[in-house]
Amino acid sequence: MNPQTIIDTLNALLNLSESGRMDRSEDRPCRVVRLDQGTFRGECVGEDGKVVHHPRIVVEGQRAFGCTCPDHARQRGTKGPCKHVISLAKAALIQTSLLEMLQAE
């Protein structure tokens, strides 16, 4: 998949985000980010420091996002992505942008 298409998809997802969740995502950085078959997957540690939430963002085909956290289970994305999905999107955006820069050289 074209890196610019991935970047555009991630930016569109971030534009759906509520400002409060965007701010709270800074406290929940993804410690693992990987792209597997068109889906970014991450691991974010919860507030208690013990629970690990698993956000995912599908960037190929039917675009979608989800997370194993209680907020996403309650809202099902009706209020936009949860803070863990936002954190994953930010990390994936950085990773993809770096890859695009390296490929350009």
DSSP file (Angstrom, degrees, kcal/mol; ACC not computed):
  #  RESIDUE AA STRUCTURE BP1 BP2  ACC     N-H-->O    O-->H-N    N-H-->O    O-->H-N    TCO  KAPPA ALPHA  PHI   PSI    X-CA   Y-CA   Z-CA
    1    1 A M              0   0    0      0, 0.0    59,-0.0     0, 0.0    37,-0.0   0.000 360.0 360.0 360.0 143.2    0.0    0.0    0.0
    2    2 A N    >>  -     0   0    0      1,-0.1     4,-1.8     2,-0.0     3,-0.6  -0.448 360.0-137.3 -65.0 127.1    1.2    3.5   -0.8
    3    3 A P  H 3> S+     0   0    0      0, 0.0     4,-2.6     0, 0.0     5,-0.2   0.853 103.7  56.3 -56.0 -35.8    2.6    5.3    2.3
    4    4 A Q  H 3> S+     0   0    0      1,-0.2     4,-2.5     2,-0.2     5,-0.2   0.870 105.0  51.9 -66.6 -34.6    0.8    8.5    1.4
    5    5 A T  H <> S+     0   0    0     -3,-0.6     4,-2.2     2,-0.2    -1,-0.2   0.899 110.5  48.4 -65.2 -40.7   -2.5    6.7    1.3
    6    6 A I  H  X S+     0   0    0     -4,-1.8     4,-2.6     2,-0.2     5,-0.2   0.930 111.4  50.0 -63.4 -45.7   -1.8    5.3    4.8
    7    7 A I  H  X S+     0   0    0     -4,-2.6     4,-2.5     1,-0.2    -2,-0.2   0.914 110.9  49.2 -59.7 -44.3   -0.9    8.8    6.0
    8    8 A D  H  X S+     0   0    0     -4,-2.5     4,-2.1     1,-0.2    -1,-0.2   0.900 111.5  49.5 -62.4 -41.1   -4.1   10.2    4.6
    9    9 A T  H  X S+     0   0    0     -4,-2.2     4,-1.8     2,-0.2    -2,-0.2   0.914 112.3  47.0 -64.3 -44.3   -6.2    7.5    6.2
   10   10 A L  H  X S+     0   0    0     -4,-2.6     4,-2.3     2,-0.2    -2,-0.2   0.898 111.7  50.7 -66.7 -40.7   -4.5    8.0    9.6
   11   11 A N  H  X S+     0   0    0     -4,-2.5     4,-1.9    -5,-0.2    -1,-0.2   0.894 108.2  52.8 -63.5 -39.5   -4.9   11.8    9.4
   12   12 A A  H  X S+     0   0    0     -4,-2.1     4,-0.7     2,-0.2    -1,-0.2   0.896 109.3  49.7 -62.7 -39.7   -8.6   11.4    8.6
   13   13 A L  H >< S+     0   0    0     -4,-1.8     3,-1.1     1,-0.2     4,-0.4   0.918 109.4  50.8 -64.7 -43.7   -9.0    9.2   11.7
   14   14 A L  H >< S+     0   0    0     -4,-2.3     3,-1.2     1,-0.3    -1,-0.2   0.836 103.3  60.0 -63.4 -31.9   -7.3   11.7   13.9
   15   15 A N  H 3< S+     0   0    0     -4,-1.9    -1,-0.3     1,-0.2    -2,-0.2   0.718  99.7  57.3 -68.9 -19.6   -9.6   14.4   12.5
   16   16 A L  T << S+     0   0    0     -3,-1.1    -1,-0.2    -4,-0.7    -2,-0.2   0.587  87.5 110.5 -80.7 -11.1  -12.6   12.4   13.9
   17   17 A S  S <  S-     0   0    0     -3,-1.2     2,-0.2    -4,-0.4    63,-0.1  -0.378  71.2-122.2 -76.5 139.0  -11.1   12.5   17.4
   18   18 A E     >  -     0   0    0     61,-0.4     4,-2.3    63,-0.4     5,-0.2  -0.511  24.9-122.7 -71.0 146.2  -12.6   14.5   20.2
   19   19 A S  H  > S+     0   0    0      1,-0.2     4,-2.4     2,-0.2     5,-0.2   0.869 110.0  54.0 -63.1 -37.1  -10.1   17.0   21.7
   20   20 A G  H  > S+     0   0    0      2,-0.2     4,-2.4     1,-0.2    -1,-0.2   0.918 111.3  44.5 -62.9 -43.6  -10.4   15.6   25.2
   21   21 A R  H  > S+     0   0    0      2,-0.2     4,-1.7     1,-0.2    -1,-0.2   0.877 110.4  55.7 -67.5 -36.7   -9.5   12.1   24.0
   22   22 A M  H  X S+     0   0    0     -4,-2.3     4,-0.5     1,-0.2    -2,-0.2   0.928 110.3  45.5 -60.0 -44.9   -6.8   13.5   21.8
   23   23 A D  H >< S+     0   0    0     -4,-2.4     3,-1.2     1,-0.2     4,-0.3   0.920 112.4  50.3 -64.0 -44.6   -5.3   15.1   24.9
   24   24 A R  H >< S+     0   0    0     -4,-2.4     3,-1.3     1,-0.3     4,-0.3   0.739  95.7  71.6 -68.4 -21.9   -5.7   12.0   27.0
   25   25 A S  H >< S+     0   0    0     -4,-1.7     3,-1.3     1,-0.3    -1,-0.3   0.780  84.4  69.1 -65.0 -24.1   -4.0    9.9   24.3
   26   26 A E  T << S+     0   0    0     -3,-1.2    -1,-0.3    -4,-0.5    -2,-0.2   0.798  97.3  52.3 -62.9 -27.3   -0.7   11.5   25.3
   27   27 A D  T <  S+     0   0    0     -3,-1.3    -1,-0.3    -4,-0.3    -2,-0.2   0.522 108.0  53.5 -85.1  -6.0   -0.8    9.6   28.6
   28   28 A R  S <  S+     0   0    0     -3,-1.3    -1,-0.2    -4,-0.3    59,-0.1  -0.477  73.2 178.0-127.8  61.2   -1.4    6.3   26.8
   29   29 A P        -     0   0    0      0, 0.0    16,-0.6     0, 0.0     2,-0.4  -0.329  34.4-112.9 -65.7 147.2    1.4    5.8   24.3
   30   30 A C  E     -A   44   0A   0     57,-0.3    14,-0.2    14,-0.2     3,-0.1  -0.651  23.8-167.3 -77.5 130.8    1.5    2.6   22.3
   31   31 A R  E    S+     0   0A   0     12,-2.9     2,-0.4    -2,-0.4    -1,-0.1   0.635  76.4  38.8 -95.0 -14.6    4.5    0.5   23.2
   32   32 A V  E     +A   43   0A   0     11,-0.7    11,-1.1     2,-0.0     2,-0.4  -0.994  64.1 174.9-134.9 129.3    4.2   -1.8   20.3
   33   33 A V  E     +A   42   0A   0     -2,-0.4     2,-0.3     9,-0.2     9,-0.2  -0.990   9.5 161.4-133.9 125.9    3.1   -0.8   16.8
   34   34 A R  E     -A   41   0A   0      7,-2.2     7,-2.7    -2,-0.4     2,-0.6  -0.995  31.2-139.4-143.2 150.8    3.1   -3.2   13.9
   35   35 A L  E     +A   40   0A   0     -2,-0.3     2,-0.4     5,-0.2     5,-0.2  -0.952  27.4 172.6-110.7 120.1    1.4   -3.4   10.4
   36   36 A D  E >   -A   39   0A   0      3,-2.7     3,-1.1    -2,-0.6    -2,-0.1  -0.962  66.3 -25.0-134.8 114.4    0.1   -6.8    9.5
   37   37 A Q  T 3  S-     0   0    0     -2,-0.4    23,-0.1     1,-0.3    -1,-0.1   0.891 128.2 -43.6  51.2  48.6   -2.0   -7.4    6.4
   38   38 A G  T 3  S+     0   0    0      1,-0.2    21,-2.9    21,-0.1    22,-1.1   0.572 119.2 105.5  79.9   9.6   -3.3   -3.9    6.2
   39   39 A T  E <   -AB  36  58A   0     -3,-1.1    -3,-2.7    19,-0.2     2,-0.4  -0.981  59.5-145.8-127.7 124.1   -4.0   -3.5    9.9
   40   40 A F  E     -AB  35  57A   0     17,-3.0    17,-2.2    -2,-0.4     2,-0.4  -0.704  22.4-171.2 -80.1 136.8   -2.0   -1.5   12.4
   41   41 A R  E     +AB  34  56A   0     -7,-2.7    -7,-2.2    -2,-0.4     2,-0.3  -0.983   7.3 172.7-130.2 142.6   -2.0   -3.2   15.8
   42   42 A G  E     -A   33   0A   0     13,-2.1     2,-0.4    -2,-0.4    -9,-0.2  -0.866  27.6-131.6-141.0 174.4   -0.7   -1.8   19.1
   43   43 A E  E     -A   32   0A   0    -11,-1.1   -12,-2.9    -2,-0.3   -11,-0.7  -0.994  22.2-178.6-131.3 124.9   -0.5   -2.3   22.8
   44   44 A C  E     -AC  30  53A   0      9,-2.5     9,-3.4    -2,-0.4     2,-0.3  -0.988  25.0-128.5-125.0 131.8   -1.3    0.5   25.3
   45   45 A V  E     - C   0  52A   0    -16,-0.6     7,-0.2    -2,-0.4     6,-0.1  -0.623  28.9-126.0 -79.9 134.9   -1.0    0.2   29.0
   46   46 A G    >   -     0   0    0      5,-4.0     3,-1.7    -2,-0.3    -1,-0.1  -0.052  32.9 -87.1 -72.8 178.8   -4.1    1.2   30.9
   47   47 A E  T 3  S+     0   0    0      1,-0.3    -1,-0.1     2,-0.1    -2,-0.1   0.824 125.7  56.2 -57.9 -35.7   -4.4    3.7   33.8
   48   48 A D  T 3  S-     0   0    0      1,-0.1    -1,-0.3     3,-0.0    -2,-0.0   0.575 107.5-124.2 -77.0  -7.6   -3.6    1.1   36.4
   49   49 A G  S <  S+     0   0    0     -3,-1.7    -2,-0.1     2,-0.2    -1,-0.1   0.461  96.5  71.8  80.4   0.4   -0.3    0.2   34.7
   50   50 A K  S    S+     0   0    0      1,-0.0     2,-0.2    -5,-0.0    -1,-0.1   0.764  73.5  77.7-114.3 -44.5   -1.4   -3.4   34.5
   51   51 A V        -     0   0    0     -6,-0.1    -5,-4.0     1,-0.0     2,-0.5  -0.512  64.2-152.3 -75.5 135.2   -4.1   -3.8   31.9
   52   52 A V  E     -C   45   0A   0     -7,-0.2     2,-0.3    -2,-0.2    -7,-0.2  -0.938   5.9-157.2-110.1 126.1   -3.0   -3.8   28.3
   53   53 A H  E     -C   44   0A   0     -9,-3.4    -9,-2.5    -2,-0.5    14,-0.0  -0.761   7.0-145.3-100.1 149.2   -5.5   -2.6   25.7
   54   54 A H        -     0   0    0     -2,-0.3   -11,-0.2   -11,-0.2     2,-0.1  -0.803  17.7-173.9-120.5  88.9   -5.1   -3.6   22.1
   55   55 A P        -     0   0    0      0, 0.0   -13,-2.1     0, 0.0     2,-0.3  -0.449   4.2-170.0 -77.1 155.4   -6.1   -1.0   19.6
   56   56 A R  E     -BD  41  66A   0     10,-2.6    10,-2.1   -15,-0.2     2,-0.4  -0.996  12.9-165.6-146.0 148.3   -6.3   -1.7   15.8
   57   57 A I  E     -BD  40  65A   0    -17,-2.2   -17,-3.0    -2,-0.3     2,-0.6  -0.977  12.7-149.3-135.8 119.6   -6.7    0.4   12.7
   58   58 A V  E     +BD  39  64A   0      6,-2.9     6,-1.0    -2,-0.4   -19,-0.2  -0.807  21.5 170.0 -89.8 120.3   -7.5   -1.2    9.3
   59   59 A V        +     0   0    0    -21,-2.9     2,-0.4    -2,-0.6   -20,-0.2   0.463  56.7  68.9-111.0  -5.0   -6.0    0.9    6.6
   60   60 A E  S    S-     0   0    0    -22,-1.1     2,-0.2     2,-0.2   -54,-0.0  -0.923 106.8 -17.9-116.3 142.4   -6.6   -1.4    3.6
   61   61 A G  S    S+     0   0    0     -2,-0.4     2,-0.9     2,-0.1   -23,-0.0  -0.478 131.3  19.6  70.1-133.4   -9.9   -2.3    2.1
   62   62 A Q  S    S-     0   0    0     -2,-0.2    -2,-0.2     1,-0.0     2,-0.1  -0.607  89.3-137.7 -72.9 106.1  -12.9   -1.5    4.4
   63   63 A R        +     0   0    0     -2,-0.9     2,-0.3    -4,-0.2    -4,-0.2  -0.416  39.1 146.9 -71.2 139.2  -11.3    1.0    6.8
   64   64 A A  E     -D   58   0A   0     -6,-1.0    -6,-2.9    -2,-0.1     2,-0.3  -0.962  29.4-150.5-159.5 168.7  -12.2    0.5   10.5
   65   65 A F  E     +D   57   0A   0     -2,-0.3     2,-0.3    -8,-0.2    -8,-0.2  -0.975  18.5 160.5-145.4 159.4  -10.8    0.9   14.0
   66   66 A G  E     -D   56   0A   0    -10,-2.1   -10,-2.6    -2,-0.3     2,-0.3  -0.979  14.6-160.7-167.1 172.0  -11.4   -0.8   17.3
   67   67 A C        -     0   0    0     -2,-0.3     9,-0.1   -12,-0.3    -2,-0.0  -0.983  28.4-127.7-158.7 158.0  -10.0   -1.4   20.8
   68   68 A T  S    S+     0   0    0     -2,-0.3   -16,-0.0     4,-0.1    -1,-0.0   0.374  73.6 113.8 -90.1   3.9  -10.3   -3.9   23.6
   69   69 A C  S  > S-     0   0    0      1,-0.1     4,-1.9     4,-0.0    -2,-0.1  -0.328  78.2-116.3 -77.1 159.1  -10.9   -1.0   26.2
   70   70 A P  H  > S+     0   0    0      0, 0.0     4,-2.2     0, 0.0     5,-0.2   0.842 112.3  59.8 -61.7 -34.6  -14.1   -0.5   28.1
   71   71 A D  H  > S+     0   0    0      1,-0.2     4,-2.7     2,-0.2     5,-0.3   0.937 108.2  43.5 -61.0 -46.5  -14.7    3.0   26.4
   72   72 A H  H  > S+     0   0    0      1,-0.2     4,-2.9     2,-0.2    -1,-0.2   0.890 111.0  55.4 -67.3 -37.2  -14.7    1.4   22.9
   73   73 A A  H  < S+     0   0    0     -4,-1.9    -1,-0.2     1,-0.2    -2,-0.2   0.887 114.7  40.2 -61.4 -38.2  -16.9   -1.4   24.1
   74   74 A R  H  < S+     0   0    0     -4,-2.2    -2,-0.2    -5,-0.1    -1,-0.2   0.928 127.7  29.8 -74.4 -46.9  -19.5    1.1   25.4
   75   75 A Q  H >< S-     0   0    0     -4,-2.7     3,-2.1    -5,-0.2    -3,-0.2   0.740  81.4-152.9 -90.4 -25.2  -19.3    3.7   22.6
   76   76 A R  T 3< S-     0   0    0     -4,-2.9    -4,-0.1    -5,-0.3    -3,-0.1   0.820  73.2 -58.9  51.4  34.4  -18.4    1.4   19.6
   77   77 A G  T >  S+     0   0    0      3,-0.2     3,-1.7    -6,-0.2    -1,-0.3   0.524 104.3 128.2  79.4   5.5  -16.8    4.4   18.0
   78   78 A T  T <  S+     0   0    0     -3,-2.1    -2,-0.1     1,-0.3    -1,-0.1   0.785  81.5  40.6 -66.5 -24.7  -19.9    6.5   17.9
   79   79 A K  T 3  S-     0   0    0      1,-0.5   -61,-0.4   -61,-0.0    -1,-0.3   0.078 128.1 -95.7-105.5  21.9  -18.0    9.3   19.6
   80   80 A G  S <  S-     0   0    0     -3,-1.7    -1,-0.5    -5,-0.1    -3,-0.2  -0.345  70.1 -24.3  90.2-177.4  -14.9    8.7   17.5
   81   81 A P        -     0   0    0      0, 0.0   -63,-0.4     0, 0.0   -60,-0.1  -0.315  65.5-115.6 -70.2 149.7  -11.9    6.7   18.4
   82   82 A C     >  -     0   0    0      1,-0.1     4,-2.2   -65,-0.1     3,-0.2  -0.232  37.5 -96.0 -73.1 172.0  -10.8    6.0   22.0
   83   83 A K  H  > S+     0   0    0      1,-0.2     4,-2.2     2,-0.2   -55,-0.1   0.782 124.4  55.8 -64.3 -26.8   -7.6    7.4   23.3
   84   84 A H  H  > S+     0   0    0      2,-0.2     4,-2.3     1,-0.2    -1,-0.2   0.901 108.1  46.6 -73.7 -40.1   -5.8    4.1   22.6
   85   85 A V  H  > S+     0   0    0      2,-0.2     4,-2.8     1,-0.2    -2,-0.2   0.900 112.9  51.0 -65.3 -40.3   -6.8    4.1   18.9
   86   86 A I  H  X S+     0   0    0     -4,-2.2     4,-2.5     2,-0.2    -2,-0.2   0.925 109.7  49.7 -61.7 -44.3   -5.7    7.8   18.8
   87   87 A S  H  X S+     0   0    0     -4,-2.2     4,-2.3     1,-0.2   -57,-0.3   0.909 111.8  48.2 -61.4 -42.7   -2.3    6.9   20.3
   88   88 A L  H  X S+     0   0    0     -4,-2.3     4,-3.0     2,-0.2     5,-0.2   0.917 110.1  52.2 -63.7 -43.1   -1.9    4.0   17.8
   89   89 A A  H  X S+     0   0    0     -4,-2.8     4,-2.3     1,-0.2    -2,-0.2   0.911 110.1  48.7 -60.1 -42.8   -2.8    6.4   14.9
   90   90 A K  H  X S+     0   0    0     -4,-2.5     4,-2.0     2,-0.2    -1,-0.2   0.933 114.5  44.8 -62.3 -46.3   -0.2    8.9   16.1
   91   91 A A  H  X S+     0   0    0     -4,-2.3     4,-2.5     1,-0.2    -2,-0.2   0.903 114.2  48.9 -65.8 -41.5    2.5    6.2   16.4
   92   92 A A  H  X S+     0   0    0     -4,-3.0     4,-2.8     2,-0.2     5,-0.2   0.863 108.7  54.4 -66.0 -36.0    1.6    4.7   13.1
   93   93 A L  H  X S+     0   0    0     -4,-2.3     4,-2.4    -5,-0.2    -2,-0.2   0.920 110.5  45.4 -63.6 -44.3    1.7    8.1   11.4
   94   94 A I  H  X S+     0   0    0     -4,-2.0     4,-2.4     2,-0.2    -2,-0.2   0.939 114.4  48.6 -62.9 -47.2    5.2    8.7   12.7
   95   95 A Q  H  X S+     0   0    0     -4,-2.5     4,-2.1     1,-0.2    -2,-0.2   0.915 114.6  44.7 -60.5 -45.5    6.3    5.2   11.6
   96   96 A T  H  X S+     0   0    0     -4,-2.8     4,-2.5     2,-0.2    -1,-0.2   0.889 111.9  52.2 -68.4 -39.9    4.8    5.5    8.1
   97   97 A S  H  X S+     0   0    0     -4,-2.4     4,-2.2    -5,-0.2    -2,-0.2   0.904 110.2  48.9 -63.3 -41.4    6.2    9.1    7.6
   98   98 A L  H  X S+     0   0    0     -4,-2.4     4,-2.4     2,-0.2    -2,-0.2   0.912 111.0  50.3 -63.6 -42.3    9.7    7.9    8.5
   99   99 A L  H  X S+     0   0    0     -4,-2.1     4,-2.3     1,-0.2    -2,-0.2   0.915 109.8  50.5 -61.7 -42.8    9.3    4.9    6.1
  100  100 A E  H  X S+     0   0    0     -4,-2.5     4,-1.5     1,-0.2    -1,-0.2   0.903 110.3  50.0 -62.7 -41.1    8.2    7.3    3.4
  101  101 A M  H  X S+     0   0    0     -4,-2.2     4,-0.9     1,-0.2    -1,-0.2   0.907 111.1  48.8 -64.2 -41.7   11.2    9.6    4.0
  102  102 A L  H  < S+     0   0    0     -4,-2.4     3,-0.5     1,-0.2    -2,-0.2   0.878 110.3  50.8 -66.1 -37.7   13.6    6.7    3.9
  103  103 A Q  H  < S+     0   0    0     -4,-2.3    -1,-0.2     1,-0.2    -2,-0.2   0.797 105.3  58.0 -69.4 -27.3   12.1    5.4    0.7
  104  104 A A  H  <        0   0    0     -4,-1.5    -1,-0.2     1,-0.2    -2,-0.2   0.737 360.0 360.0 -74.1 -23.2   12.5    8.8   -0.9
  105  105 A E     <        0   0    0     -4,-0.9    -1,-0.2    -3,-0.5    -2,-0.2   0.483 360.0 360.0 -76.2 360.0   16.2    8.9   -0.3
